[in-house]
Amino acid sequence: RVSSVLNRDVKQFGKKHMFDASEETCWNSDQGTCQWVTLDFPRTVKVSQLHIQFQGGFSSRLCTLEGCRAGEELVKISDLYPEDINAMQISFAALRAGFQVEETVLDKLKITFENSTDFFGRIVVYHLGVLGERL
């Protein structure tokens, strides 16, 4: 699930485009503060890496990660401070200080984009990947 889609045009800007491995497509949120993405996994997973690629100028200065097991309430896992760049950012990479995630066991993951670099609060994500293992 996502907080919004630009002009409600899911065909052109929908959430599926974060996972289609195409450099031509993206999820584009509508304007507004605190956009978010929620991932519900079909089985319990241990998350060890987060990959995200924004469009420069439409990224988030602060991302809050929350997660939980099935039937539980979301709990804050960590804050991430991505760069406002077009390149893929990987949470596991030690080169990007402030962009690391602890290994966490969960069934649901929510990423909240707290502070957009866009004046209108829009977020554009070309790629979102969660790596880990199924339990």
N, CA, C and O atoms as a MOPAC input file, in Angstrom:
PM7 MOZYME 1SCF
protein

 N      0.83600 1    -1.17500 1     0.00000 1
 C      0.00000 1     0.00000 1     0.00000 1
 C      0.88000 1     1.23700 1     0.00000 1
 O      2.01200 1     1.21700 1     0.48400 1
 N      0.33700 1     2.31300 1    -0.55200 1
 C      1.04500 1     3.59400 1    -0.55400 1
 C      0.08500 1     4.68400 1    -0.08800 1
 O     -1.13400 1     4.52700 1    -0.15300 1
 N      0.64600 1     5.76900 1     0.37400 1
 C     -0.15400 1     6.87400 1     0.89600 1
 C     -0.96200 1     7.57200 1    -0.18200 1
 O     -2.09700 1     7.98100 1     0.06300 1
 N     -0.39500 1     7.71600 1    -1.37200 1
 C     -1.08000 1     8.41400 1    -2.46100 1
 C     -0.37500 1     8.12500 1    -3.78000 1
 O      0.74400 1     7.61300 1    -3.80700 1
 N     -1.05500 1     8.46300 1    -4.87100 1
 C     -0.49000 1     8.34900 1    -6.21500 1
 C     -0.81100 1     9.64800 1    -6.94500 1
 O     -1.93600 1    10.14200 1    -6.87600 1
 N      0.16800 1    10.19300 1    -7.63700 1
 C      0.01000 1    11.46700 1    -8.33300 1
 C     -1.22800 1    11.44100 1    -9.22800 1
 O     -1.35500 1    10.58600 1   -10.10400 1
 N     -2.13100 1    12.38000 1    -8.99800 1
 C     -3.36800 1    12.51400 1    -9.77200 1
 C     -4.18800 1    11.22400 1    -9.83100 1
 O     -5.01400 1    11.05200 1   -10.72700 1
 N     -3.96100 1    10.32100 1    -8.87800 1
 C     -4.63500 1     9.00600 1    -8.82000 1
 C     -4.42800 1     8.19300 1   -10.09100 1
 O     -5.24400 1     7.33200 1   -10.41800 1
 N     -3.34100 1     8.46200 1   -10.80600 1
 C     -3.02300 1     7.78400 1   -12.06300 1
 C     -2.16800 1     6.54300 1   -11.76500 1
 O     -0.95200 1     6.55900 1   -11.95400 1
 N     -2.81500 1     5.47600 1   -11.29800 1
 C     -2.07500 1     4.27800 1   -10.89400 1
 C     -1.43400 1     3.56400 1   -12.08400 1
 O     -0.43000 1     2.87000 1   -11.92500 1
 N     -2.00400 1     3.72900 1   -13.25800 1
 C     -1.41900 1     3.08600 1   -14.44300 1
 C     -0.03600 1     3.66100 1   -14.74600 1
 O      0.88600 1     2.91600 1   -15.07900 1
 N      0.11000 1     4.96600 1   -14.63400 1
 C      1.38400 1     5.60700 1   -14.95200 1
 C      2.30600 1     5.74600 1   -13.75000 1
 O      3.52500 1     5.67600 1   -13.90500 1
 N      1.74800 1     5.94400 1   -12.53600 1
 C      2.56900 1     6.26500 1   -11.37000 1
 C      2.31600 1     5.35000 1   -10.16900 1
 O      2.71200 1     5.69700 1    -9.05600 1
 N      1.68000 1     4.21000 1   -10.35500 1
 C      1.29200 1     3.34400 1    -9.25200 1
 C      2.43500 1     2.65100 1    -8.54200 1
 O      3.57500 1     2.65800 1    -9.00700 1
 N      2.11100 1     2.05000 1    -7.40500 1
 C      3.08800 1     1.39100 1    -6.52700 1
 C      3.82600 1     0.24800 1    -7.19400 1
 O      4.97500 1    -0.02800 1    -6.84900 1
 N      3.18200 1    -0.43000 1    -8.15100 1
 C      3.81500 1    -1.58300 1    -8.81500 1
 C      5.11400 1    -1.20200 1    -9.50600 1
 O      5.98600 1    -2.04700 1    -9.70500 1
 N      5.24600 1     0.07600 1    -9.87500 1
 C      6.43300 1     0.51700 1   -10.60600 1
 C      7.70400 1     0.55200 1    -9.74800 1
 O      8.80500 1     0.64500 1   -10.29100 1
 N      7.56900 1     0.48100 1    -8.43000 1
 C      8.75700 1     0.42200 1    -7.56400 1
 C      9.43000 1    -0.93900 1    -7.65700 1
 O     10.59900 1    -1.08500 1    -7.29900 1
 N      8.68900 1    -1.94200 1    -8.14100 1
 C      9.17300 1    -3.32500 1    -8.11200 1
 C      9.31600 1    -3.94800 1    -9.49300 1
 O      9.60200 1    -5.14200 1    -9.59100 1
 N      9.12500 1    -3.18000 1   -10.56700 1
 C      9.12800 1    -3.76000 1   -11.91500 1
 C     10.50400 1    -3.77700 1   -12.58600 1
 O     10.62200 1    -4.22100 1   -13.72800 1
 N     11.53400 1    -3.30500 1   -11.90200 1
 C     12.92300 1    -3.31200 1   -12.39800 1
 C     13.10400 1    -2.50500 1   -13.68500 1
 O     14.06100 1    -2.73400 1   -14.42600 1
 N     12.21500 1    -1.58500 1   -13.95200 1
 C     12.33800 1    -0.72400 1   -15.12400 1
 C     12.84300 1     0.64700 1   -14.70800 1
 O     12.36900 1     1.22700 1   -13.73100 1
 N     13.80600 1     1.15600 1   -15.45800 1
 C     14.32400 1     2.49300 1   -15.19800 1
 C     13.39900 1     3.57200 1   -15.75700 1
 O     13.61500 1     4.76200 1   -15.52500 1
 N     12.37800 1     3.15900 1   -16.48600 1
 C     11.45400 1     4.08900 1   -17.13200 1
 C     10.24100 1     4.41500 1   -16.26600 1
 O      9.55200 1     5.40200 1   -16.52200 1
 N      9.96700 1     3.60000 1   -15.24100 1
 C      8.74400 1     3.76900 1   -14.46100 1
 C      9.06200 1     4.04700 1   -12.99800 1
 O     10.15300 1     3.74200 1   -12.51600 1
 N      8.07800 1     4.63800 1   -12.29200 1
 C      8.28700 1     4.97300 1   -10.88900 1
 C      6.95100 1     5.11300 1   -10.17700 1
 O      5.90600 1     5.27600 1   -10.80600 1
 N      7.01000 1     5.04300 1    -8.83400 1
 C      5.86800 1     5.46300 1    -8.02300 1
 C      6.06300 1     6.94000 1    -7.75500 1
 O      7.13700 1     7.36800 1    -7.33200 1
 N      5.02200 1     7.71500 1    -8.00100 1
 C      5.05800 1     9.14500 1    -7.78100 1
 C      3.90100 1     9.47400 1    -6.84600 1
 O      2.73500 1     9.29700 1    -7.20200 1
 N      4.22500 1     9.94800 1    -5.66300 1
 C      3.16700 1    10.29800 1    -4.71400 1
 C      2.51200 1    11.60300 1    -5.13200 1
 O      3.06200 1    12.36800 1    -5.92400 1
 N      1.33900 1    11.83900 1    -4.59100 1
 C      0.70700 1    13.13800 1    -4.74000 1
 C      1.39000 1    14.08600 1    -3.75400 1
 O      2.26400 1    13.65700 1    -3.00100 1
 N      1.01800 1    15.33900 1    -3.74300 1
 C      1.63700 1    16.27000 1    -2.80300 1
 C      1.07400 1    16.07700 1    -1.40400 1
 O     -0.03100 1    15.56300 1    -1.22900 1
 N      1.84300 1    16.49400 1    -0.42100 1
 C      1.41900 1    16.38400 1     0.96800 1
 C      2.55200 1    15.85400 1     1.83200 1
 O      3.46600 1    15.18700 1     1.34700 1
 N      2.47600 1    16.16100 1     3.10900 1
 C      3.54100 1    15.72600 1     4.01000 1
 C      3.36600 1    14.27100 1     4.41400 1
 O      2.26400 1    13.72500 1     4.37700 1
 N      4.44700 1    13.67500 1     4.78900 1
 C      4.50200 1    12.29900 1     5.30000 1
 C      3.87000 1    11.27700 1     4.35900 1
 O      2.85400 1    10.66300 1     4.68500 1
 N      4.47100 1    11.10500 1     3.20900 1
 C      4.08700 1    10.01300 1     2.31000 1
 C      4.64800 1     8.72000 1     2.88200 1
 O      5.60200 1     8.75800 1     3.65900 1
 N      4.07700 1     7.57200 1     2.51500 1
 C      4.53800 1     6.30600 1     3.07500 1
 C      4.27000 1     5.14000 1     2.12800 1
 O      3.44800 1     5.21900 1     1.21500 1
 N      4.99700 1     4.05700 1     2.38500 1
 C      4.82900 1     2.78100 1     1.69100 1
 C      4.75400 1     1.70400 1     2.76000 1
 O      5.57700 1     1.68100 1     3.67500 1
 N      3.77500 1     0.81300 1     2.65700 1
 C      3.65500 1    -0.31800 1     3.58100 1
 C      3.76100 1    -1.61400 1     2.79400 1
 O      3.07900 1    -1.79400 1     1.78500 1
 N      4.61600 1    -2.51100 1     3.25700 1
 C      4.79400 1    -3.81900 1     2.63400 1
 C      4.31100 1    -4.89800 1     3.59000 1
 O      4.79300 1    -4.99300 1     4.71900 1
 N      3.35900 1    -5.71200 1     3.14300 1
 C      2.88100 1    -6.85900 1     3.91000 1
 C      3.45400 1    -8.10400 1     3.25900 1
 O      3.14800 1    -8.39800 1     2.10400 1
 N      4.28100 1    -8.83400 1     3.98600 1
 C      4.91900 1   -10.02200 1     3.44200 1
 C      4.03200 1   -11.24100 1     3.65900 1
 O      3.38700 1   -11.35400 1     4.70200 1
 N      3.98800 1   -12.15700 1     2.69100 1
 C      3.14000 1   -13.34000 1     2.83600 1
 C      3.63200 1   -14.30400 1     3.91800 1
 O      2.85700 1   -15.09500 1     4.45700 1
 N      4.92600 1   -14.22700 1     4.22700 1
 C      5.52500 1   -15.04300 1     5.29000 1
 C      6.44900 1   -14.16900 1     6.11100 1
 O      6.87800 1   -13.10900 1     5.65500 1
 N      6.75600 1   -14.60900 1     7.31800 1
 C      7.68700 1   -13.87700 1     8.18000 1
 C      9.06000 1   -13.81900 1     7.49800 1
 O      9.52400 1   -14.80300 1     6.92200 1
 N      9.69300 1   -12.65400 1     7.57600 1
 C     11.00000 1   -12.44500 1     6.95500 1
 C     11.96300 1   -11.81200 1     7.95100 1
 O     11.55700 1   -11.15300 1     8.90900 1
 N     13.24500 1   -12.03100 1     7.69800 1
 C     14.29200 1   -11.32400 1     8.43400 1
 C     14.92000 1   -10.35300 1     7.44400 1
 O     15.64100 1   -10.76600 1     6.53500 1
 N     14.65000 1    -9.07300 1     7.61900 1
 C     15.12600 1    -8.03200 1     6.70800 1
 C     16.54600 1    -7.65700 1     7.08700 1
 O     16.84000 1    -7.39500 1     8.25300 1
 N     17.43300 1    -7.63300 1     6.08200 1
 C     18.82100 1    -7.25700 1     6.35800 1
 C     19.29600 1    -6.07500 1     5.51400 1
 O     20.27400 1    -5.41900 1     5.86900 1
 N     18.61100 1    -5.79700 1     4.39600 1
 C     19.00500 1    -4.66800 1     3.55100 1
 C     17.78100 1    -3.98200 1     2.98300 1
 O     16.74500 1    -4.60800 1     2.76000 1
 N     17.91500 1    -2.69800 1     2.75500 1
 C     16.88900 1    -1.91400 1     2.08500 1
 C     17.56400 1    -1.17500 1     0.94300 1
 O     18.55900 1    -0.47900 1     1.14600 1
 N     17.01600 1    -1.32700 1    -0.26600 1
 C     17.52700 1    -0.62600 1    -1.43700 1
 C     16.45700 1     0.35900 1    -1.87200 1
 O     15.28200 1     0.00200 1    -1.96300 1
 N     16.85100 1     1.58900 1    -2.14000 1
 C     15.87700 1     2.58000 1    -2.60100 1
 C     16.54700 1     3.53800 1    -3.57500 1
 O     17.68600 1     3.96500 1    -3.38200 1
 N     15.80400 1     3.86000 1    -4.62600 1
 C     16.28500 1     4.82200 1    -5.61400 1
 C     15.20900 1     5.87600 1    -5.82800 1
 O     14.13300 1     5.59600 1    -6.35700 1
 N     15.52400 1     7.08600 1    -5.40800 1
 C     14.63400 1     8.22500 1    -5.58000 1
 C     14.95100 1     8.93500 1    -6.88600 1
 O     15.96600 1     8.65800 1    -7.52500 1
 N     14.08400 1     9.84300 1    -7.27200 1
 C     14.43100 1    10.83600 1    -8.28100 1
 C     14.97700 1    12.02200 1    -7.50600 1
 O     14.32200 1    12.51200 1    -6.58600 1
 N     16.16300 1    12.48900 1    -7.86300 1
 C     16.73600 1    13.64700 1    -7.18900 1
 C     15.76400 1    14.81300 1    -7.21600 1
 O     15.14800 1    15.09600 1    -8.24400 1
 N     15.63200 1    15.48600 1    -6.08300 1
 C     14.69200 1    16.59200 1    -5.96300 1
 C     13.33300 1    16.14600 1    -5.45100 1
 O     12.49900 1    16.97500 1    -5.08700 1
 N     13.10800 1    14.82500 1    -5.42300 1
 C     11.84300 1    14.26200 1    -4.94500 1
 C     12.11200 1    13.10900 1    -3.98000 1
 O     11.42500 1    12.08700 1    -3.99800 1
 N     13.12200 1    13.29700 1    -3.14300 1
 C     13.48400 1    12.26900 1    -2.17000 1
 C     13.05400 1    12.72700 1    -0.77900 1
 O     12.34500 1    13.72000 1    -0.62000 1
 N     13.50100 1    11.97900 1     0.20900 1
 C     13.16200 1    12.30700 1     1.58900 1
 C     14.44700 1    12.48400 1     2.37900 1
 O     15.37000 1    11.67800 1     2.26200 1
 N     14.50900 1    13.52600 1     3.17200 1
 C     15.68600 1    13.74500 1     4.02200 1
 C     15.69100 1    12.78600 1     5.20600 1
 O     16.74800 1    12.45100 1     5.74200 1
 N     14.49800 1    12.34600 1     5.61000 1
 C     14.35200 1    11.44600 1     6.74700 1
 C     13.30900 1    10.38200 1     6.41000 1
 O     12.18200 1    10.70100 1     6.03100 1
 N     13.69800 1     9.12000 1     6.55300 1
 C     12.77800 1     7.99500 1     6.39200 1
 C     12.70400 1     7.27000 1     7.72700 1
 O     13.73200 1     6.94700 1     8.32300 1
 N     11.49300 1     7.01600 1     8.19200 1
 C     11.29600 1     6.25300 1     9.41700 1
 C     10.83400 1     4.86200 1     9.04800 1
 O      9.85900 1     4.69400 1     8.31600 1
 N     11.54300 1     3.85500 1     9.56000 1
 C     11.16200 1     2.46000 1     9.33500 1
 C     10.43300 1     1.94800 1    10.56000 1
 O     10.89400 1     2.11000 1    11.69000 1
 N      9.28200 1     1.32500 1    10.31900 1
 C      8.52700 1     0.66700 1    11.37300 1
 C      8.20300 1    -0.73900 1    10.89100 1
 O      8.07800 1    -0.98300 1     9.69100 1
 N      8.06900 1    -1.64900 1    11.82700 1
 C      7.72800 1    -3.00700 1    11.45400 1
 C      7.01800 1    -3.71700 1    12.57700 1
 O      6.98600 1    -3.24700 1    13.71400 1
 N      6.44400 1    -4.86800 1    12.23700 1
 C      5.78000 1    -5.66200 1    13.25900 1
 C      5.56700 1    -7.07900 1    12.75000 1
 O      5.66800 1    -7.35500 1    11.55500 1
 N      5.27200 1    -7.95800 1    13.67900 1
 C      4.85300 1    -9.31800 1    13.37700 1
 C      3.34500 1    -9.28800 1    13.15400 1
 O      2.68200 1    -8.31500 1    13.51300 1
 N      2.80700 1   -10.33800 1    12.56900 1
 C      1.36700 1   -10.41700 1    12.28800 1
 C      0.56500 1   -10.22900 1    13.57200 1
 O      0.86900 1   -10.83000 1    14.60100 1
 N     -0.46700 1    -9.38400 1    13.49700 1
 C     -1.34200 1    -9.15800 1    14.63000 1
 C     -0.82600 1    -8.18200 1    15.66800 1
 O     -1.51100 1    -7.91300 1    16.65500 1
 N      0.36800 1    -7.64800 1    15.46500 1
 C      0.95200 1    -6.70100 1    16.41800 1
 C      0.89700 1    -5.28200 1    15.85200 1
 O      0.61800 1    -5.08000 1    14.67000 1
 N      1.16500 1    -4.31500 1    16.71000 1
 C      1.22100 1    -2.90900 1    16.30600 1
 C      2.60600 1    -2.58600 1    15.74800 1
 O      3.60400 1    -3.18700 1    16.14700 1
 N      2.65200 1    -1.63600 1    14.82900 1
 C      3.93500 1    -1.19800 1    14.27800 1
 C      4.80800 1    -0.59400 1    15.36600 1
 O      4.32700 1     0.12800 1    16.23900 1
 N      6.11100 1    -0.90600 1    15.29800 1
 C      7.10300 1    -0.39500 1    16.24100 1
 C      8.24100 1     0.21200 1    15.42700 1
 O      8.65400 1    -0.35100 1    14.41300 1
 N      8.74200 1     1.35000 1    15.86800 1
 C      9.83900 1     2.01100 1    15.16300 1
 C     11.08700 1     1.12900 1    15.19800 1
 O     11.48700 1     0.62500 1    16.24800 1
 N     11.68900 1     0.95900 1    14.02200 1
 C     12.93000 1     0.17900 1    13.89600 1
 C     14.12700 1     1.12200 1    13.84400 1
 O     15.09700 1     0.95900 1    14.58400 1
 N     14.04100 1     2.11700 1    12.95200 1
 C     15.15800 1     3.06000 1    12.83200 1
 C     14.78200 1     4.24100 1    11.95400 1
 O     13.75100 1     4.24000 1    11.28000 1
 N     15.64100 1     5.24000 1    11.98100 1
 C     15.55900 1     6.37700 1    11.07400 1
 C     16.67900 1     6.23800 1    10.05900 1
 O     17.79400 1     5.84400 1    10.40100 1
 N     16.37800 1     6.56400 1     8.81100 1
 C     17.38600 1     6.56500 1     7.75400 1
 C     17.46700 1     7.97400 1     7.18300 1
 O     16.47300 1     8.69800 1     7.13400 1
 N     18.65900 1     8.34800 1     6.75700 1
 C     18.88800 1     9.68400 1     6.21100 1
 C     19.46100 1     9.56100 1     4.80600 1
 O     20.66600 1     9.71800 1     4.61100 1
 N     18.59800 1     9.27700 1     3.81900 1
 C     19.09800 1     9.10500 1     2.45500 1
 C     19.57800 1    10.42500 1     1.85600 1
 O     19.25100 1    11.50900 1     2.33900 1
 N     20.36000 1    10.29800 1     0.79600 1
 C     20.84400 1    11.46800 1     0.07000 1
 C     19.82600 1    11.86100 1    -0.99100 1
 O     19.04600 1    11.02600 1    -1.44900 1
 N     19.83600 1    13.11800 1    -1.37700 1
 C     18.94600 1    13.61000 1    -2.42100 1
 C     19.63900 1    13.43200 1    -3.77400 1
 O     20.08600 1    14.39300 1    -4.40000 1
 N     19.71100 1    12.16100 1    -4.20300 1
 C     20.40000 1    11.81900 1    -5.45200 1
 C     19.56400 1    10.80000 1    -6.21500 1
 O     18.62200 1    10.21500 1    -5.68100 1
 N     19.93500 1    10.60000 1    -7.48900 1
 C     19.24000 1     9.62700 1    -8.34100 1
 C     19.75200 1     8.20900 1    -8.15800 1
 O     19.06800 1     7.26200 1    -8.54700 1
 N     20.91900 1     8.03200 1    -7.58600 1
 C     21.55100 1     6.71600 1    -7.50100 1
 C     20.85700 1     5.79700 1    -6.49900 1
 O     20.19500 1     6.24700 1    -5.56400 1
 N     21.03200 1     4.49200 1    -6.72500 1
 C     20.53200 1     3.49100 1    -5.78800 1
 C     21.25800 1     3.65600 1    -4.46300 1
 O     22.48100 1     3.79100 1    -4.42600 1
 N     20.49900 1     3.64500 1    -3.38300 1
 C     21.07300 1     3.73000 1    -2.05000 1
 C     20.78300 1     2.42100 1    -1.33600 1
 O     19.64800 1     1.94300 1    -1.32500 1
 N     21.80700 1     1.85300 1    -0.74600 1
 C     21.69000 1     0.53000 1    -0.12400 1
 C     21.96800 1     0.66100 1     1.35900 1
 O     23.00800 1     1.18100 1     1.76300 1
 N     21.03400 1     0.18800 1     2.16900 1
 C     21.14100 1     0.35400 1     3.61600 1
 C     22.32400 1    -0.38800 1     4.20600 1
 O     22.87000 1     0.02400 1     5.22900 1
 N     22.72200 1    -1.47300 1     3.57300 1
 C     23.79200 1    -2.30800 1     4.11400 1
 C     25.17000 1    -1.67600 1     3.92500 1
 O     26.09700 1    -1.97400 1     4.67900 1
 N     25.31100 1    -0.80800 1     2.92500 1
 C     26.61600 1    -0.24900 1     2.57100 1
 C     27.14200 1     0.66000 1     3.67500 1
 O     26.49400 1     1.63700 1     4.05000 1
 N     28.29700 1     0.33700 1     4.17900 1
 C     28.92100 1     1.13100 1     5.24100 1
 C     29.36700 1     2.49700 1     4.72100 1
 O     29.62100 1     3.40600 1     5.51200 1
 N     29.46200 1     2.64700 1     3.40500 1
 C     29.89000 1     3.91600 1     2.82700 1
 C     28.86500 1     5.02000 1     3.05300 1
 O     29.22200 1     6.19700 1     3.04100 1
 N     27.62400 1     4.67200 1     3.25500 1
 C     26.56700 1     5.66900 1     3.43300 1
 C     26.20300 1     5.75800 1     4.90500 1
 O     25.25300 1     5.12400 1     5.36300 1
 N     26.95900 1     6.54000 1     5.62900 1
 C     26.69300 1     6.69900 1     7.06300 1
 C     25.27400 1     7.20300 1     7.26500 1
 O     24.79400 1     8.05400 1     6.51600 1
 N     24.62100 1     6.68200 1     8.26400 1
 C     23.25200 1     7.10100 1     8.54100 1
 C     22.22300 1     6.38800 1     7.69300 1
 O     21.04100 1     6.72700 1     7.75500 1
 N     22.63800 1     5.40000 1     6.89500 1
 C     21.69200 1     4.67200 1     6.05400 1
 C     21.89500 1     3.17800 1     6.26800 1
 O     22.18000 1     2.43200 1     5.33200 1
 N     21.74400 1     2.76500 1     7.50400 1
 C     21.90400 1     1.36000 1     7.84500 1
 C     20.67300 1     0.87100 1     8.58300 1
 O     20.01400 1     1.63000 1     9.29400 1
 N     20.37100 1    -0.40700 1     8.40500 1
 C     19.20000 1    -0.99300 1     9.05200 1
 C     19.63600 1    -2.25900 1     9.79100 1
 O     20.41300 1    -3.06100 1     9.27400 1
 N     19.12700 1    -2.41600 1    10.99400 1
 C     19.41800 1    -3.61900 1    11.77200 1
 C     18.63000 1    -4.79200 1    11.19600 1
 O     17.53900 1    -4.59800 1    10.66100 1
 N     19.17400 1    -6.01100 1    11.30000 1
 C     18.40400 1    -7.18500 1    10.90500 1
 C     17.18100 1    -7.28200 1    11.80600 1
 O     17.29700 1    -7.25400 1    13.03100 1
 N     16.01700 1    -7.39400 1    11.19600 1
 C     14.77200 1    -7.36600 1    11.93900 1
 C     13.81900 1    -8.42900 1    11.40100 1
 O     13.67600 1    -8.57300 1    10.18700 1
 N     13.16800 1    -9.17300 1    12.29400 1
 C     12.18300 1   -10.18200 1    11.91600 1
 C     10.80200 1    -9.53900 1    11.94400 1
 O     10.39600 1    -8.96100 1    12.95200 1
 N     10.07500 1    -9.64700 1    10.81100 1
 C      8.76600 1    -9.00300 1    10.73900 1
 C      7.89000 1    -9.59400 1     9.64900 1
 O      8.34800 1   -10.36400 1     8.80500 1
 N      6.62000 1    -9.21400 1     9.68900 1
 C      5.63900 1    -9.57600 1     8.66400 1
 C      5.16100 1    -8.35200 1     7.89400 1
 O      4.59900 1    -8.47500 1     6.80500 1
 N      5.38700 1    -7.16800 1     8.46400 1
 C      4.96300 1    -5.91500 1     7.84200 1
 C      6.05200 1    -4.87300 1     8.04900 1
 O      6.64600 1    -4.78100 1     9.12300 1
 N      6.30600 1    -4.08600 1     6.99600 1
 C      7.29900 1    -3.01700 1     7.05600 1
 C      6.65900 1    -1.75500 1     6.51200 1
 O      6.04800 1    -1.76800 1     5.44300 1
 N      6.80200 1    -0.66200 1     7.25500 1
 C      6.29900 1     0.63100 1     6.79900 1
 C      7.45700 1     1.60700 1     6.72400 1
 O      8.22600 1     1.75700 1     7.67400 1
 N      7.57200 1     2.27200 1     5.57500 1
 C      8.58300 1     3.30600 1     5.37300 1
 C      7.84300 1     4.62500 1     5.23600 1
 O      7.05700 1     4.81000 1     4.30600 1
 N      8.09300 1     5.53900 1     6.16100 1
 C      7.45600 1     6.85700 1     6.11300 1
 C      8.49500 1     7.87300 1     5.66400 1
 O      9.57800 1     7.97300 1     6.24000 1
 N      8.15000 1     8.61600 1     4.63500 1
 C      9.01400 1     9.65600 1     4.09200 1
 C      8.62400 1    10.95800 1     4.78400 1
 O      7.68600 1    11.63800 1     4.37000 1
 N      9.35400 1    11.29200 1     5.83800 1
 C      8.97900 1    12.36600 1     6.75900 1
 C      9.21200 1    13.77100 1     6.21800 1
 O      8.46700 1    14.69000 1     6.55500 1
 N     10.22300 1    13.94900 1     5.39300 1
 C     10.65400 1    15.29800 1     5.04900 1
 C     11.11000 1    15.33600 1     3.59400 1
 O     12.29200 1    15.14500 1     3.30700 1
 N     10.18400 1    15.58100 1     2.68400 1
 C     10.49300 1    15.57600 1     1.25600 1
 C     11.38200 1    16.76100 1     0.87600 1
 O     11.27500 1    17.84500 1     1.45000 1
 N     12.26000 1    16.53300 1    -0.10100 1
 C     13.08200 1    17.61700 1    -0.62700 1
 C     12.29800 1    18.46300 1    -1.62200 1
 O     12.75500 1    19.53600 1    -2.01500 1
 N     11.11400 1    17.99000 1    -2.03700 1
 C     10.23200 1    18.72900 1    -2.93300 1
 C      9.37700 1    19.69400 1    -2.11900 1
 O      8.86200 1    19.32100 1    -1.06500 1
 N      9.22300 1    20.89500 1    -2.57900 1
 C      8.46400 1    21.92600 1    -1.86900 1
 C      7.02200 1    21.48900 1    -1.58200 1
 O      6.44900 1    21.86900 1    -0.56100 1
 N      6.44300 1    20.69800 1    -2.47600 1
 C      5.05400 1    20.26900 1    -2.32400 1
 C      4.90700 1    18.93900 1    -1.59200 1
 O      3.78800 1    18.46900 1    -1.38700 1
 N      6.02100 1    18.32900 1    -1.19500 1
 C      5.96400 1    17.08400 1    -0.43200 1
 C      5.86200 1    15.82000 1    -1.26800 1
 O      5.56900 1    14.75000 1    -0.73400 1
 N      6.09800 1    15.92700 1    -2.57200 1
 C      6.01500 1    14.73500 1    -3.42800 1
 C      7.26400 1    13.88000 1    -3.27300 1
 O      8.36100 1    14.38600 1    -3.03400 1
 N      7.07200 1    12.56900 1    -3.41500 1
 C      8.15500 1    11.58700 1    -3.37100 1
 C      8.09500 1    10.78400 1    -4.66300 1
 O      7.01500 1    10.38900 1    -5.10200 1
 N      9.25800 1    10.54000 1    -5.27700 1
 C      9.33000 1     9.71300 1    -6.48000 1
 C     10.34700 1     8.60400 1    -6.22800 1
 O     11.52100 1     8.87200 1    -5.97100 1
 N      9.88200 1     7.34300 1    -6.30300 1
 C     10.73700 1     6.17500 1    -6.07200 1
 C     10.74000 1     5.32200 1    -7.33500 1
 O      9.69100 1     4.86800 1    -7.79100 1
 N     11.94400 1     5.10600 1    -7.90200 1
 C     12.10300 1     4.26400 1    -9.07800 1
 C     12.29900 1     2.79800 1    -8.69700 1
 O     11.89900 1     1.90100 1    -9.43900 1
 N     12.90400 1     2.56100 1    -7.55900 1
 C     13.16600 1     1.18300 1    -7.15200 1
 C     13.12600 1     1.09100 1    -5.62900 1
 O     13.69300 1     1.92500 1    -4.92300 1
 N     12.44800 1     0.06200 1    -5.14600 1
 C     12.44300 1    -0.26200 1    -3.72100 1
 C     12.65900 1    -1.75600 1    -3.58900 1
 O     11.90200 1    -2.55300 1    -4.14300 1
 N     13.67900 1    -2.12500 1    -2.86600 1
 C     13.96800 1    -3.53300 1    -2.65600 1
 C     14.23200 1    -3.81000 1    -1.19600 1
 O     14.91600 1    -3.04200 1    -0.51900 1
 N     13.68700 1    -4.90600 1    -0.71500 1
 C     13.90900 1    -5.34500 1     0.66900 1
 C     14.55500 1    -6.71700 1     0.56400 1
 O     13.96700 1    -7.65000 1     0.01700 1
 N     15.76800 1    -6.83400 1     1.09300 1
 C     16.48300 1    -8.09600 1     1.02600 1
 C     16.57300 1    -8.72800 1     2.40700 1
 O     16.60400 1    -8.03900 1     3.42600 1
 N     16.61300 1   -10.01800 1     2.41500 1
 C     16.69800 1   -10.76300 1     3.67100 1
 C     16.43100 1   -12.22300 1     3.40400 1
 O     16.79500 1   -12.76000 1     2.35800 1
 N     15.77900 1   -12.86800 1     4.38200 1
 C     15.45400 1   -14.28000 1     4.19700 1
 C     14.08700 1   -14.59000 1     4.77100 1
 O     13.63900 1   -13.96900 1     5.73500 1
 N     13.42600 1   -15.57500 1     4.15000 1
 C     12.14400 1   -16.04900 1     4.65800 1
 C     12.39300 1   -16.96300 1     5.83900 1
 O     13.36100 1   -17.72300 1     5.84800 1
 N     11.53300 1   -16.89400 1     6.82700 1
 C     11.67500 1   -17.76000 1     8.00400 1
 C     10.57900 1   -18.81200 1     8.02100 1
 O     10.52800 1   -19.63600 1     8.93400 1

